[in-house]
Amino acid sequence: MTELATHRPRLIIPSLGGLYAALGESAETILRVAAGLLLVTHGYGKILNPFGAAGMVESLGFYPGAFWSPLLAATEFFGGILIAIGLFTRPAAFAAMIVLAVTVYFHGIVQAEGLMGAEKSILWTLIMFYFVIRGANGHSVDAKLGRQF
């Protein structure tokens, strides 16, 4: 590793370093669990009516809606559960990231809401991107199994 890659800026309050180190993994776990559970909540209505979004997905160019609508519902609901518990975290987060990237397009372009309409979707897409790259941490089913994607 290069010296630049291992260099960390010094803390203004060095005594906080231990606290940051101790809470870093827990904070990441809280973010993963919260993101997963919020995705479950968002997908709950869709899983109860898996074909309910068929017209909407077709309006975005995803045909047939009868295929894409249940896939959307499953990605949000079951993918959210997988992300929350940290099982198959990377593939679940990747699928959610794709769904959320489409919502960026939907709100920003199709609905002509621009950045203000798409900002929440952008943030969600980036959160999922983080877990695609990072995977789950030690507080996950993936870690308990000793394997992850």
N, C-alpha and C positions, 0 to 999 in steps of 0.2 A: 504494500500500500504506500502511496505517496504521502509525504508529510502534510500536504494540503488536505488530503482526504481524511486524515486522522485528527486534524486540528479542529478544536471546538473553541468558540469564543469564551473568554472568561466571564463568569457571572459577576454582575454588579454587586450582588449580595451572595458571596460564596457559600454562606451557611445554608442557603436554600437548595444547593446542589443535591444533598442527600434526600430531601423531600421530593424533588423532581424525579430523581432516580427511583425512589420507592413507589411513586404514584404513576409513573409513565405507563407501565403495562396495564394497570387498573383503569386509567383514563382511556386507553385504547380499547379495552374490553367494554367499558361503558358506552363508548361511541358505537362499537359494533353491535352490541345488544340493542341499544336504542334505535339505531338505523334499521336493524332487522325487524324489530317489533313494530316500528312505524310503517315499514313496508307491508307487514302482515295486516295491519289495520287498514291500510290503503287498499290492499287486495281483497279484503274480506267481502265487501259487497260484490266484487267481480267474481269471486269463487262461488257465491250463492247463485249468481246468474251468469255462468261462464260464456254465454253467447250474447250477453247484453251489450257488449262493446263492438259487436260485429260491424255495424254501420260506421262507427267512428274509425275503426282501423282500416276499413275499406276506403273511407274518405281520405286517408293518408296514403293510399296506394298499396295497402297490404291485402292482397286477394288470395284465397277466399277468406272473408271475415270469420266464417264458421271454423276455420283452422286457427287463425291468429288470435281471436278473442279469448278462447280457452287457454291458449299458450300464454297470453298476457296475464290472465288471472292466475295461472299456476306459477308463473315467474314471480309475481308480486307476493302471493300468499305463501306458497311453499318455499320459494327462494328466500323470503324474509325469515321464515322459521330456520332454514339452514344457516343463514348469516347470523342470526341471533344466537344459536347454539354453537356456531363455529364448526359446522360439518360441511365438507366440500365447499369451503368458504370462497375460494377463488372462482370456481365455475359459477356458483350462485351469484356472486357479486358481479361477475362478467355479464351474465344474462340480465341482471337488474340494471347494470350500467348501460347496456344497449337499449333497454326499454326506456330508461331515463333520458338517454341522448335523443331518442325519438320525441320525447316530451319537450325537449329544448327546441327542436324543430317545430313541433306543433304550436307551442305557445309563442315562440319568437317570430316564426315565419307565417304559418298557416293562419293563426289567429291575429297576426300583425300586432302583437303586443310588445315586440322588440325586447330589449334587454330587461326592462322592468317586468315583463310577463314571464320571461324565461329564467330569471335569476335563481329562483328556488330550484328549478330543474337542473340548472348548471351546478349548483352547490351539491345537490343529491348525486348527480353524475360523478362529480369529483370525489365524493365520499366513497362511492362504490369503486371508482378507479383506485383509490387508496387501498382498499381491501383486495382488489384484484392483484395488485403489486405486492402488498405486504402479507396477505393471507391472514390466517388467524394467529393468535399468540398462545401463550401457555395456558390461558383460561379458555379452553375450547375443546370440543370433542375431537377435532383433528389432532390436537396435542396429546390427548389421552390415548388415541389410537396410534400415535407415533408416526403418522403419515399424513401428507397433504399434497395437493396438486402443486 
